[in-house]
Amino acid sequence: MRALPLAVSAVTVTSALGAGSAAQAEALRQRRGGLRRNDFTTSPLETCIGRVAGLESSPVPGRFERLDCRNNRLAWLALQQDDFLDAVAAARARHGSGRIAVVVGTSTASIGATEEAYRAIAATGSVPASLKEPILHVAHSLGRFVQDALELDGACT
């Protein structure tokens, strides 16, 4: 079987180094890392983390409110960089929503929302309604959110 060529026509990246490709490149040129002391929880583990500044005050758009979690907030912030939303809209208009794949990477897969749900169960015996969205607690949560946000229905991984 012969492999078909794959065109990657747009990319974006957001991390603790900054939002968008230019911020990443500038941090690398300056040899600046994105790690800082862990200030994530009320009883933080003594370690360093790569935390994206301002994420807690940047919710996903209202139409995705039921899918609001740190991982999806990070994805939404990334999608708004590097003219990525416009590039995807143009590709969707040209090729159709079923011919565009979503390929994303994450180290957490919304684990923060799942951990919050477990803490609620331990404290109250039940999961709050705001965390009862099953798609938040599975490994493909991020890909599904990005696919929905971009109005795509091609391959998703």
Secondary structure per residue as TSV (DSSP state, phi and psi in degrees):
chain	resnum	aa	ss	phi	psi
A	1	M	-	360.0	129.4
A	2	R	-	-87.1	132.0
A	3	A	-	-73.8	137.5
A	4	L	-	-90.1	147.3
A	5	P	-	-66.3	147.7
A	6	L	-	-118.7	123.9
A	7	A	-	-95.6	124.1
A	8	V	-	-106.2	108.3
A	9	S	-	-103.6	-9.9
A	10	A	-	-156.4	141.0
A	11	V	-	-140.4	158.6
A	12	T	-	-150.7	160.0
A	13	V	-	-150.5	139.0
A	14	T	E	-140.4	133.6
A	15	S	E	-152.1	-169.2
A	16	A	T	-65.0	-12.8
A	17	L	T	-77.2	-23.5
A	18	G	E	147.1	177.8
A	19	A	E	-99.7	119.2
A	20	G	S	98.6	161.9
A	21	S	H	-62.6	-38.3
A	22	A	H	-63.9	-40.9
A	23	A	H	-64.4	-39.5
A	24	Q	H	-63.7	-47.2
A	25	A	H	-62.5	-42.4
A	26	E	H	-64.0	-43.0
A	27	A	H	-61.7	-40.5
A	28	L	H	-67.1	-41.1
A	29	R	H	-60.3	-39.2
A	30	Q	T	-81.8	-2.3
A	31	R	T	56.1	40.6
A	32	R	-	-103.2	129.3
A	33	G	-	-89.7	174.7
A	34	G	-	-113.9	6.2
A	35	L	-	-77.9	148.1
A	36	R	E	-148.6	166.8
A	37	R	E	-58.2	142.2
A	38	N	-	-66.4	115.8
A	39	D	-	-127.2	29.1
A	40	F	S	-80.4	-36.9
A	41	T	S	-123.4	176.1
A	42	T	S	-71.2	-22.3
A	43	S	S	-130.5	72.7
A	44	P	-	-68.0	145.7
A	45	L	-	-69.3	136.6
A	46	E	S	-73.6	91.8
A	47	T	S	-160.9	-177.1
A	48	C	E	-111.8	148.3
A	49	I	E	-134.2	160.9
A	50	G	-	-102.3	82.7
A	51	R	-	-96.6	133.3
A	52	V	-	-84.4	118.5
A	53	A	T	-61.5	136.7
A	54	G	T	80.7	2.6
A	55	L	G	-65.0	-34.9
A	56	E	G	-63.7	-26.4
A	57	S	G	-100.3	18.1
A	58	S	-	-126.9	74.4
A	59	P	-	-68.0	161.8
A	60	V	-	-70.1	160.6
A	61	P	-	-57.9	154.6
A	62	G	G	-50.8	-36.3
A	63	R	G	-66.6	-15.3
A	64	F	G	-112.1	16.8
A	65	E	G	-52.4	-37.8
A	66	R	G	-68.1	-14.5
A	67	L	G	-107.6	17.7
A	68	D	-	-72.2	121.5
A	69	C	S	-159.0	168.2
A	70	R	H	-57.0	-43.9
A	71	N	H	-63.0	-43.5
A	72	N	H	-71.5	-32.1
A	73	R	H	-62.8	-43.0
A	74	L	H	-62.4	-43.2
A	75	A	H	-61.8	-45.0
A	76	W	H	-61.9	-41.6
A	77	L	H	-60.9	-43.8
A	78	A	H	-63.8	-41.5
A	79	L	H	-62.5	-23.5
A	80	Q	T	-86.1	1.2
A	81	Q	S	-99.2	162.3
A	82	D	T	56.1	28.4
A	83	D	T	55.4	28.5
A	84	F	H	-65.4	-42.9
A	85	L	H	-59.8	-41.6
A	86	D	H	-66.3	-40.5
A	87	A	H	-63.5	-41.3
A	88	V	H	-68.6	-41.1
A	89	A	H	-60.3	-41.2
A	90	A	H	-66.2	-42.4
A	91	A	H	-66.3	-39.1
A	92	R	H	-63.5	-42.0
A	93	A	H	-66.1	-36.0
A	94	R	H	-79.1	-41.6
A	95	H	H	-109.7	-17.5
A	96	G	-	94.6	150.5
A	97	S	G	-68.8	-21.8
A	98	G	G	-85.1	-5.8
A	99	R	G	-107.6	12.5
A	100	I	-	-119.6	125.5
A	101	A	-	-91.3	151.6
A	102	V	B	-109.0	120.4
A	103	V	-	-125.9	112.3
A	104	V	-	-129.0	160.0
A	105	G	-	-128.9	143.6
A	106	T	-	-151.4	153.5
A	107	S	S	-102.2	-1.4
A	108	T	S	-124.9	-29.8
A	109	A	T	48.5	46.9
A	110	S	T	64.3	29.4
A	111	I	H	-60.3	-29.3
A	112	G	H	-59.6	-43.7
A	113	A	H	-65.5	-39.2
A	114	T	H	-67.0	-42.5
A	115	E	H	-62.4	-40.0
A	116	E	H	-61.6	-40.5
A	117	A	H	-62.6	-43.5
A	118	Y	H	-65.1	-38.8
A	119	R	H	-62.7	-40.1
A	120	A	H	-64.0	-41.6
A	121	I	H	-61.8	-43.4
A	122	A	H	-63.9	-37.0
A	123	A	H	-83.8	-37.7
A	124	T	H	-122.1	-13.1
A	125	G	S	89.0	-1.0
A	126	S	S	-148.2	164.1
A	127	V	-	-92.8	131.1
A	128	P	-	-62.9	149.7
A	129	A	G	-53.8	-35.4
A	130	S	G	-65.0	-15.8
A	131	L	G	-112.8	12.7
A	132	K	-	-89.3	14.2
A	133	E	-	-82.7	105.5
A	134	P	G	-56.7	-31.8
A	135	I	G	-63.9	-20.0
A	136	L	G	-72.7	-20.7
A	137	H	G	-110.6	30.1
A	138	V	S	-129.6	158.7
A	139	A	T	-61.8	-29.4
A	140	H	T	-95.3	18.7
A	141	S	H	-56.6	-48.6
A	142	L	H	-63.6	-47.3
A	143	G	H	-59.4	-41.1
A	144	R	H	-65.2	-42.6
A	145	F	H	-60.4	-48.4
A	146	V	H	-62.0	-42.5
A	147	Q	H	-59.9	-45.4
A	148	D	H	-66.2	-43.1
A	149	A	H	-62.3	-33.3
A	150	L	T	-92.6	0.3
A	151	E	T	56.8	50.3
A	152	L	-	-117.8	154.3
A	153	D	-	-142.0	32.8
A	154	G	S	-86.9	-159.8
A	155	A	-	-60.8	147.9
A	156	C	B	-143.2	123.7
A	157	T	-	-144.4	360.0
